[in-house]
């Protein structure tokens, strides 16, 4: 598969994520405003919309009523006054703790590390230390046990050497089964996504965004889906448009963890899915494919908000066809021959003025 990487992303530099080859679609645009081709957007945008019929009219609503019902699942049982640890353990359940301990001890055995096995109580202490250290920041890890800066809540519960040993063996998947670079962490993401879906029925308005996650290695983007409430419904570690369709996943059913591998799907079905995925990638681009991945199982009538990294005319049309509403900001190089005034022309307008065209089928409106 291809590596999918973004470097030094920030809100200020979001328009500079891709290098574009100039194609002169609008002589009024100058410099950075000129329309370019974009690898993140599919061929559908640069061809199908070139001769699209744009009209000046009102948009007609085509989004079905929302079929979901936002709220906690009936399976969630909390005390009348839940504590933070009550909420935390909704996600880090005993089953998940057992699975992580099992995988970590498997790694210890595979590498013949001379240290005692991890137990479940210690695995609770490890994130406890990491959370504490993120709030009470000292110069180095050893300072939490140093006589001059000793933190009794840490010292009384676990030794420095044991923390080092736990960090050394902490694993979420069997290395022998890892076929892709994301597989080391994928089971943990699968567990989180399964728990998120099991705990809350999704709300009507959701957002999809990208977030950079810093770590000691190459930069990799994480795309996530969350709602107005701030609740995160799904996280995908995105590794490019050619990632495997069927992959190693970890799911929780009936308080037990079952493993599902690539062997579970036939070659024919996999080929069909890969072909469909390539078609979606060609039509929507890599960025649009992220949105499709994150919205495959959302209720009909959901309203989705995305930023200009993902937004395109082809994505708007696709999401509308699937029965979802979508609102997004669009980059100038993704509006093709849409008859909008250029940025240079807009600067001559009075503050608050706007202009808009609507597609001939009245399903899409673009506002400048």
C-alpha positions as CSV (number, residue, x, y, z in Angstrom):
1,X,0.0,0.0,0.0
2,X,1.0,3.6,-0.4
3,X,2.1,5.7,2.6
4,X,-0.3,8.6,3.3
5,X,1.4,11.3,5.2
6,X,0.8,15.0,6.1
7,X,3.5,17.1,7.6
8,X,3.4,20.2,9.7
9,X,-0.3,20.6,9.4
10,X,-2.0,23.6,11.1
11,X,-5.1,25.6,10.6
12,X,-3.0,28.3,9.1
13,X,-1.4,26.0,6.5
14,X,-4.4,23.9,5.6
15,X,-4.5,25.3,2.1
16,X,-0.9,24.2,1.5
17,X,-1.3,20.5,2.2
18,X,-0.9,19.5,-1.5
19,X,1.3,20.6,-4.4
20,X,-0.8,21.5,-7.4
21,X,-0.1,21.6,-11.1
22,X,-1.6,24.7,-12.7
23,X,-4.6,24.4,-15.0
24,X,-6.0,27.7,-16.1
25,X,-9.7,27.5,-15.4
26,X,-10.2,31.0,-14.3
27,X,-8.2,33.9,-15.7
28,X,-9.5,36.2,-12.9
29,X,-7.6,34.2,-10.2
30,X,-4.1,35.3,-9.5
31,X,-1.1,33.7,-7.6
32,X,-2.2,31.4,-4.8
33,X,-5.9,31.9,-5.8
34,X,-5.4,30.2,-9.2
35,X,-7.3,27.0,-9.7
36,X,-5.1,23.9,-9.7
37,X,-5.5,20.1,-9.9
38,X,-5.4,18.3,-6.6
39,X,-4.4,14.7,-5.8
40,X,-6.7,14.7,-2.8
41,X,-9.8,15.2,-5.0
42,X,-11.0,12.7,-7.6
43,X,-11.4,12.9,-11.3
44,X,-15.1,13.4,-10.9
45,X,-14.6,16.9,-9.7
46,X,-12.3,17.9,-12.6
47,X,-14.4,16.4,-15.4
48,X,-18.0,15.7,-14.5
49,X,-18.6,19.2,-13.1
50,X,-16.9,21.2,-15.9
51,X,-20.1,21.4,-18.0
52,X,-22.5,21.2,-15.0
53,X,-25.7,23.3,-15.4
54,X,-25.5,26.0,-12.7
55,X,-28.6,28.2,-12.1
56,X,-29.6,31.0,-9.7
57,X,-32.4,29.5,-7.7
58,X,-33.2,28.2,-4.2
59,X,-31.9,24.8,-3.2
60,X,-34.4,22.0,-2.7
61,X,-34.0,19.8,0.4
62,X,-33.2,16.2,-0.5
63,X,-32.1,14.9,2.9
64,X,-34.3,12.3,4.5
65,X,-35.4,12.7,8.1
66,X,-32.8,11.6,10.6
67,X,-33.4,7.9,11.5
68,X,-31.4,7.8,14.7
69,X,-32.1,8.7,18.3
70,X,-29.3,10.4,20.2
71,X,-28.7,9.2,23.8
72,X,-27.0,6.6,26.0
73,X,-27.5,3.0,25.1
74,X,-29.9,0.9,27.3
75,X,-26.9,-1.3,28.0
76,X,-25.1,1.6,29.9
77,X,-25.7,1.4,33.7
78,X,-24.2,4.2,35.7
79,X,-24.8,5.3,39.3
80,X,-27.0,8.4,39.9
81,X,-23.8,10.5,40.5
82,X,-21.1,8.9,38.3
83,X,-17.5,9.6,39.1
84,X,-14.8,10.1,36.4
85,X,-13.5,6.6,37.0
86,X,-17.1,5.3,36.3
87,X,-17.0,7.0,32.9
88,X,-13.4,5.9,32.2
89,X,-14.2,2.2,32.9
90,X,-17.0,2.3,30.3
91,X,-14.2,2.4,27.8
92,X,-11.4,0.5,29.5
93,X,-13.5,-2.5,30.5
94,X,-12.1,-5.6,32.3
95,X,-12.3,-7.5,29.0
96,X,-10.1,-4.9,27.3
97,X,-7.6,-4.9,30.3
98,X,-7.5,-8.7,30.1
99,X,-6.8,-8.5,26.3
100,X,-4.0,-5.9,26.6
101,X,-2.3,-7.9,29.5
102,X,-2.5,-11.0,27.4
103,X,-0.9,-9.4,24.3
104,X,1.8,-7.7,26.5
105,X,2.8,-10.9,28.2
106,X,2.9,-12.6,24.8
107,X,5.4,-10.0,23.6
108,X,7.4,-10.6,26.8
109,X,7.6,-14.3,26.1
110,X,8.3,-13.9,22.3
111,X,11.3,-11.7,23.2
112,X,12.4,-13.7,26.2
113,X,12.5,-10.6,28.5
114,X,13.6,-11.4,32.0
115,X,10.9,-9.7,33.9
116,X,7.8,-10.8,35.7
117,X,4.5,-11.0,33.7
118,X,2.2,-7.9,33.7
119,X,-0.9,-8.3,35.8
120,X,-4.2,-6.4,35.5
121,X,-3.7,-4.2,38.5
122,X,-0.4,-3.0,37.1
123,X,-2.0,-2.2,33.8
124,X,-4.4,0.2,35.6
125,X,-1.4,1.7,37.4
126,X,0.4,2.4,34.1
127,X,-2.1,4.8,32.6
128,X,-2.6,6.2,36.1
129,X,1.0,7.2,36.2
130,X,0.9,8.6,32.6
131,X,-2.2,10.7,33.4
132,X,-0.6,12.0,36.6
133,X,2.7,12.8,34.8
134,X,0.8,14.7,32.1
135,X,-0.7,17.0,34.8
136,X,2.2,17.2,37.3
137,X,5.1,17.7,34.9
138,X,8.7,17.1,36.1
139,X,11.9,17.3,34.1
140,X,12.4,13.6,33.7
141,X,10.5,10.4,34.4
142,X,12.9,9.5,37.2
143,X,12.1,12.7,39.1
144,X,8.8,11.3,40.3
145,X,10.8,8.9,42.5
146,X,13.8,11.3,43.2
147,X,14.1,12.3,46.9
148,X,14.0,16.1,46.1
149,X,10.8,15.9,43.9
150,X,9.3,12.6,45.1
151,X,5.6,12.2,44.4
152,X,4.2,10.0,47.1
153,X,1.1,8.9,45.2
154,X,3.4,7.4,42.6
155,X,6.2,6.1,44.9
156,X,3.6,4.3,47.2
157,X,2.1,2.4,44.2
158,X,4.7,1.4,41.8
159,X,8.5,1.5,41.3
160,X,10.3,3.4,38.5
161,X,11.9,0.1,37.2
162,X,8.5,-1.5,37.0
163,X,7.1,1.4,35.0
164,X,10.0,1.0,32.6
165,X,9.3,-2.7,32.3
166,X,5.6,-2.2,31.7
167,X,6.3,0.4,29.0
168,X,8.8,-2.0,27.4
169,X,6.3,-4.8,27.0
170,X,3.0,-2.9,26.4
171,X,1.5,-4.3,23.2
172,X,-2.0,-4.5,21.6
173,X,-1.4,-7.1,18.9
174,X,0.6,-10.2,18.2
175,X,3.6,-9.0,16.2
176,X,3.6,-12.3,14.2
177,X,0.2,-11.4,12.8
178,X,1.1,-7.8,11.9
179,X,1.0,-7.4,8.1
180,X,0.7,-3.6,7.9
181,X,2.4,-0.9,9.9
182,X,-0.9,0.2,11.5
183,X,-1.6,-3.3,12.8
184,X,0.3,-2.7,16.0
185,X,-2.2,-0.2,17.2
186,X,-5.3,-1.1,15.1
187,X,-6.8,-3.5,17.7
188,X,-6.9,-0.7,20.3
189,X,-8.6,1.6,17.8
190,X,-11.1,-1.2,17.0
191,X,-11.8,-1.7,20.6
192,X,-12.4,2.0,21.2
193,X,-14.7,2.3,18.1
194,X,-16.7,-0.7,19.2
195,X,-17.2,0.7,22.7
196,X,-18.1,4.2,21.4
197,X,-20.8,2.7,19.2
198,X,-22.1,0.4,21.9
199,X,-22.3,3.2,24.5
200,X,-24.1,6.0,22.6
201,X,-26.7,6.2,19.9
202,X,-25.3,8.7,17.4
203,X,-26.6,12.2,17.2
204,X,-27.9,13.9,14.0
205,X,-25.1,16.4,13.5
206,X,-21.5,15.1,13.3
207,X,-18.2,16.4,12.1
208,X,-15.2,14.8,10.5
209,X,-11.8,16.2,11.0
210,X,-8.1,15.3,10.8
211,X,-5.8,15.5,13.8
212,X,-2.0,15.1,13.9
213,X,-0.8,12.7,16.6
214,X,2.8,13.3,17.7
215,X,5.0,10.3,18.4
216,X,8.6,9.2,17.9
217,X,8.4,8.1,14.3
218,X,7.1,9.2,10.9
219,X,4.1,11.6,10.9
220,X,0.8,9.9,10.3
221,X,-2.7,11.4,10.1
222,X,-5.7,10.3,12.2
223,X,-9.2,11.1,11.0
224,X,-11.9,11.2,13.5
225,X,-15.7,11.6,13.6
226,X,-17.4,13.4,16.5
227,X,-20.7,15.1,17.2
228,X,-22.0,18.4,18.5
229,X,-21.8,16.9,22.0
230,X,-18.0,16.5,21.6
231,X,-18.3,12.7,21.8
232,X,-15.9,10.8,19.5
233,X,-17.7,8.1,17.6
234,X,-14.9,6.7,15.5
235,X,-11.1,7.0,15.0
236,X,-9.3,5.8,11.9
237,X,-5.6,5.7,11.5
238,X,-5.5,6.5,7.9
239,X,-2.7,5.0,5.8
240,X,-3.8,5.9,2.3
241,X,-6.5,5.1,-0.3
242,X,-5.1,1.7,-1.1
243,X,-5.3,0.3,2.5
244,X,-6.7,-3.2,2.8
245,X,-10.4,-3.7,2.7
246,X,-10.4,-6.6,5.1
247,X,-8.0,-6.3,8.0
248,X,-7.1,-7.6,11.4
249,X,-9.7,-6.3,13.8
250,X,-10.6,-6.8,17.5
251,X,-14.3,-6.7,18.5
252,X,-16.1,-7.2,21.8
253,X,-19.1,-9.5,21.8
254,X,-20.9,-10.8,24.8
255,X,-18.1,-9.8,27.2
256,X,-15.5,-11.7,25.2
257,X,-12.9,-10.7,22.6
258,X,-12.8,-12.5,19.3
259,X,-10.2,-12.2,16.6
260,X,-11.1,-11.8,12.9
261,X,-8.4,-11.9,10.3
262,X,-8.0,-11.4,6.6
263,X,-8.6,-15.1,6.1
264,X,-12.3,-14.5,6.9
265,X,-13.0,-13.1,3.4
266,X,-12.6,-14.8,0.0
267,X,-10.3,-13.6,-2.6
268,X,-13.2,-12.9,-5.0
269,X,-15.1,-10.7,-2.4
270,X,-11.9,-8.9,-1.5
271,X,-11.1,-8.2,-5.2
272,X,-14.6,-6.8,-5.6
273,X,-14.3,-4.5,-2.6
274,X,-10.9,-3.3,-3.7
275,X,-12.3,-2.5,-7.2
276,X,-15.1,-0.6,-5.6
277,X,-12.7,1.2,-3.4
278,X,-10.5,2.2,-6.4
279,X,-13.6,3.5,-8.1
280,X,-14.5,5.6,-5.1
281,X,-11.0,6.9,-4.8
282,X,-10.9,7.9,-8.5
283,X,-14.2,9.7,-8.1
284,X,-13.7,11.4,-4.7
285,X,-9.9,11.4,-4.1
286,X,-8.1,10.1,-1.1
287,X,-9.6,12.8,1.2
288,X,-13.1,12.0,0.1
289,X,-12.5,8.3,0.7
290,X,-11.8,9.1,4.4
291,X,-15.3,10.6,4.7
292,X,-16.9,7.5,3.1
293,X,-14.9,5.2,5.4
294,X,-16.1,7.1,8.5
295,X,-19.7,7.4,7.5
296,X,-20.4,3.8,6.2
297,X,-22.7,2.9,9.0
298,X,-24.2,6.2,10.2
299,X,-28.0,6.6,10.3
300,X,-29.8,7.9,7.2
301,X,-30.5,11.6,7.4
302,X,-27.3,12.4,9.4
303,X,-25.9,15.8,8.7
304,X,-22.1,15.8,8.2
305,X,-19.7,18.7,8.5
306,X,-16.2,18.6,7.0
307,X,-13.5,21.2,6.4
308,X,-11.8,22.1,3.1
309,X,-9.3,19.2,3.3
310,X,-12.1,16.8,2.6
311,X,-14.7,18.9,0.8
312,X,-15.3,18.6,-2.9
313,X,-18.3,18.8,-5.3
314,X,-18.0,15.1,-6.0
315,X,-18.2,14.4,-2.2
316,X,-21.3,16.6,-1.9
317,X,-23.0,14.8,-4.7
318,X,-22.0,11.3,-3.3
319,X,-23.2,12.1,0.2
320,X,-26.5,13.4,-1.1
321,X,-27.0,10.2,-3.1
322,X,-26.4,8.2,0.1
323,X,-29.1,10.1,2.0
324,X,-26.9,12.4,4.1
325,X,-26.7,16.1,4.4
326,X,-23.3,17.7,4.0
327,X,-21.9,21.1,4.6
328,X,-18.3,21.9,3.9
329,X,-15.8,24.7,3.0
330,X,-14.3,24.3,-0.5
331,X,-10.9,25.3,-1.8
332,X,-10.9,27.5,-4.9
333,X,-9.2,24.6,-6.9
334,X,-12.2,22.3,-6.2
335,X,-15.1,24.3,-7.6
336,X,-14.2,23.7,-11.3
337,X,-16.3,25.9,-13.6
338,X,-18.8,26.9,-11.0
339,X,-19.7,30.6,-11.9
340,X,-18.5,32.3,-8.8
341,X,-16.8,35.7,-8.6
342,X,-13.1,35.4,-8.0
343,X,-11.5,36.4,-4.7
344,X,-10.2,39.5,-6.4
345,X,-13.7,40.4,-7.5
346,X,-15.2,39.6,-4.1
347,X,-12.9,42.1,-2.5
348,X,-14.8,44.9,-4.3
349,X,-18.1,43.9,-2.8
350,X,-19.4,45.5,0.4
351,X,-18.8,43.6,3.7
352,X,-21.5,40.9,4.1
353,X,-22.3,40.6,0.4
354,X,-22.5,37.1,-1.0
355,X,-23.1,35.3,-4.3
356,X,-24.3,31.8,-5.0
357,X,-25.1,29.3,-7.8
358,X,-27.2,26.2,-7.5
359,X,-26.8,23.0,-9.5
360,X,-29.5,22.3,-12.1
361,X,-31.0,19.5,-10.0
362,X,-31.2,21.9,-7.0
363,X,-29.3,19.5,-4.8
364,X,-26.1,21.6,-4.2
365,X,-25.5,25.2,-3.5
366,X,-22.1,27.0,-3.3
367,X,-21.9,30.3,-1.5
368,X,-19.1,32.8,-1.8
